Amino acid sequence: MESNRVDDNKLIALIALLASCLIVVSVLFGMTYYSDVRGQNPQHLDIKSCYIKE
């Protein structure tokens, strides 16, 4: 009966690890997305800077 308890603990630990990784990835994605959306201002965007100057 003891080995069954150890297997359950390993399964719970694995699920907790995967859930915490999912939370971290979601938070990092959200921070990146919101900083990108908030950081771009169309009035300050220089569209001519990507062309070769002659």
MOVEN-V184075 format. One record per residue. N is the residue number from 1. RES is the residue in three letters. NEAR is the number of other ideal C-beta (glycine too) atoms within 8 Angstrom. Layout:
# MOVEN-V184075
((N | RES | NEAR) (N | RES | NEAR))
This chain:
# MOVEN-V184075
((1 | MET | 4) (2 | GLU | 5) (3 | SER | 6) (4 | ASN | 7) (5 | ARG | 8) (6 | VAL | 8) (7 | ASP | 8) (8 | ASP | 8) (9 | ASN | 8) (10 | LYS | 8) (11 | LEU | 8) (12 | ILE | 8) (13 | ALA | 8) (14 | LEU | 8) (15 | ILE | 8) (16 | ALA | 8) (17 | LEU | 8) (18 | LEU | 8) (19 | ALA | 8) (20 | SER | 8) (21 | CYS | 8) (22 | LEU | 8) (23 | ILE | 8) (24 | VAL | 8) (25 | VAL | 8) (26 | SER | 8) (27 | VAL | 8) (28 | LEU | 8) (29 | PHE | 8) (30 | GLY | 8) (31 | MET | 8) (32 | THR | 8) (33 | TYR | 8) (34 | TYR | 8) (35 | SER | 8) (36 | ASP | 8) (37 | VAL | 7) (38 | ARG | 6) (39 | GLY | 6) (40 | GLN | 7) (41 | ASN | 6) (42 | PRO | 5) (43 | GLN | 4) (44 | HIS | 5) (45 | LEU | 7) (46 | ASP | 5) (47 | ILE | 5) (48 | LYS | 5) (49 | SER | 5) (50 | CYS | 4) (51 | TYR | 5) (52 | ILE | 3) (53 | LYS | 3) (54 | GLU | 2))
